[in-house]
Amino acid sequence: MQISNFKDNTPLYPPLLRGELKGGIVHRASCIVHRERAGFTLIEIIVVVFILALLVAIVAPNIIGRTDEARIKAAKVQIKNFETALKL
C-alpha cells in the first residue's frame, strides 16, 4: 500500500524516504536526515541570557538609586511627625 497524491497519483514522500535511490534500494533508517528537536541549542540559551543581562544592566541602576531617595523621604516624614508631636 503506497500513500499517494489523489490528483496525479504521485507518491507524497520523496524517493529517499521511500527507501529508493537511482542505483537500487537504500535502507530507510540511513535516509532519515533530520531528527526531532528535543530542546534548545547552546546559542539560543546564550542569546536569552545576554538579553536578560542587558535588561538588568539598564533597569538595576534606576531601582538602586530610588531606594536612597525613598529612605530620605521616609526620614523627612518622620522628622515632621516628631515636630508635630513636640508642638502638642
ChimeraX attribute file (.defattr): number of C-alpha atoms within 10 A of each C-alpha:
attribute: neighborCount
match mode: 1-to-1
recipient: residues
	/A:1	3
	/A:2	10
	/A:3	10
	/A:4	12
	/A:5	11
	/A:6	9
	/A:7	6
	/A:8	7
	/A:9	10
	/A:10	12
	/A:11	13
	/A:12	13
	/A:13	13
	/A:14	11
	/A:15	14
	/A:16	17
	/A:17	17
	/A:18	16
	/A:19	17
	/A:20	15
	/A:21	13
	/A:22	8
	/A:23	6
	/A:24	7
	/A:25	12
	/A:26	16
	/A:27	13
	/A:28	12
	/A:29	9
	/A:30	10
	/A:31	14
	/A:32	11
	/A:33	8
	/A:34	6
	/A:35	6
	/A:36	5
	/A:37	7
	/A:38	6
	/A:39	6
	/A:40	8
	/A:41	9
	/A:42	8
	/A:43	9
	/A:44	10
	/A:45	10
	/A:46	11
	/A:47	11
	/A:48	11
	/A:49	12
	/A:50	12
	/A:51	11
	/A:52	12
	/A:53	12
	/A:54	11
	/A:55	11
	/A:56	11
	/A:57	11
	/A:58	11
	/A:59	11
	/A:60	11
	/A:61	10
	/A:62	10
	/A:63	10
	/A:64	10
	/A:65	10
	/A:66	12
	/A:67	11
	/A:68	11
	/A:69	11
	/A:70	11
	/A:71	11
	/A:72	12
	/A:73	12
	/A:74	11
	/A:75	12
	/A:76	12
	/A:77	12
	/A:78	12
	/A:79	12
	/A:80	11
	/A:81	11
	/A:82	11
	/A:83	11
	/A:84	10
	/A:85	9
	/A:86	8
	/A:87	6
	/A:88	5
